[in-house]
Amino acid sequence: MQPSTKVTYVLRPGAYKVRWRLVEHINALDLDGNTPYEVIVRPYKSSRSMEQNNLLHSWLREIAEETGHTVEEIKDYVCSEYLGSREYLGINGTPKRRLVTTSELSVEEMSALIERVAQLGAEQGVQLPELKYG
């Protein structure tokens, strides 16, 4: 495996083979070279589903058409109002902020956002199509 390749392992209870492959992968890294490596361990959360993403974007299009905004303007509004922003250090080391994006959300977080967008549509008098998602 190439050192620059990003690899993600999901460790579930009893997943001893996966745990062993992870340990082997870490042991195979050249830690005597000049390349640093980042290892992140955190609780796993499943990301939003494609059905949720499709539903959200169809509703954003409906709201945009009815309000005279672009889809990107509505999406920016929704992300800034309901998801907020994250701080990070820019290339020159100065603090910067960026909007949290829907691709960062779990299934549960995306469900909550979809409910808020439905409420936003109702407040704006927009008839949103009733679509089902998983």
N, C-alpha and C positions, 0 to 999 in steps of 0.2 A: 504494500500500500504506500502511495506517495505521501510524504510528510505534509504537503500543502493541502491534501484532500480533507475536507470536513467530513467527519464521521459522527453520527448520532447513535447512541445505544439507548434503548428503553429497557430498564431493569424492572421486571415484575417479580412478585413473590415466587420463589422457586425457580427462577430463570438462571440456573447455575451455569449452563453452557454459555449464555450471553455474557454473564459476569466474567467467565474465564476468558472469552474472546476479548473483552474489554481490557482485562489485565494483560493479556498477551500483546495487545495493540500498544498499550502504554509502555510495556517492557521493551518493545521493538523500536521505540523512538530513540533517535540519536541525541542524547542529552549532553554529550561532550562537544557537540558542534556549536555553531553560532545562532541557531534557530531556536527561539523560545516557543513554547507551546502553551495553550490555554486549555484547561480542563474545568468544565463547569458541571457541578452535580446539584440538581434541584428536583423537587417533586414534578412528576410528569403531568402535563395537562393536554388533553386533546384539543387541537385547534379547530376553529370554526369549520363547518361543513360547506361544501360547494353549494348545496341547496340553500343554506342560510345566506351565503354570499350572493347568490342569484336573486333571492327574494329581496334582500336589502337593496341591491342595485336597481331592481325593477321599481321598487317604491321610491328610491331617490330620483329616478327618471320621471316618475309621475309627479312628484312634488315639484321638481324643477320646471316641468312643462306648465304646471298650473300657476306657479309663482313668477315665471319669467326669468328664472335663474338658470345657470348651467348646472349640470350634474355635479361637476367638480366644486362649484360654489356651495351647493347643498351638502355635499359630502364633507367639505371643510367645516361648514357650520356645525354639522352633526358631530364630527370628531372633536372639534374644539369645545362645544357645549357639553357633550356627554362623556367624552373620553379624556379630555385634557391633553396635557403635553408632558414631555420628558426632557430633562436637562442632560446635556452631554458636553464634553469638551471638544471644541473645534480644533482644527488642524494646528492653529497657532496657540492653542491652550486656553483660549477664552471660552467662558461658558456660553452655550447655545441652547436653544429650545426647539423642539420639533413636535408636531402633533402625533399622538398615539394613533396608529392605523388599525383598521379592522383585521388585517392579517395577523396581528399580535394577539387577538382575542381567542379565548377558549370557547367551546360550544355554549356554555352557560352565559358567559359574558356577551356573546353575540346574540343570544336569545333576549337578554335584557335590553341590548341596544335596539333590536328589531321592535320590541314593545314600545320603546321611547320614540322611534321613528313613526310607528303607527299613531301614537298620540300626537306627534308633530303634524302628521298628515291631517288628522281630524281637526286640530286647532286651525289649520290653514284651509279647511273646507275641501280637502282633496279626497276623492273616492279612490282608495287603494284597492287593487284587485286582491281577492282572497286566494292566496296561494299557500299551499302546505309545504312544509319542509321537515326534514328528519331530525 
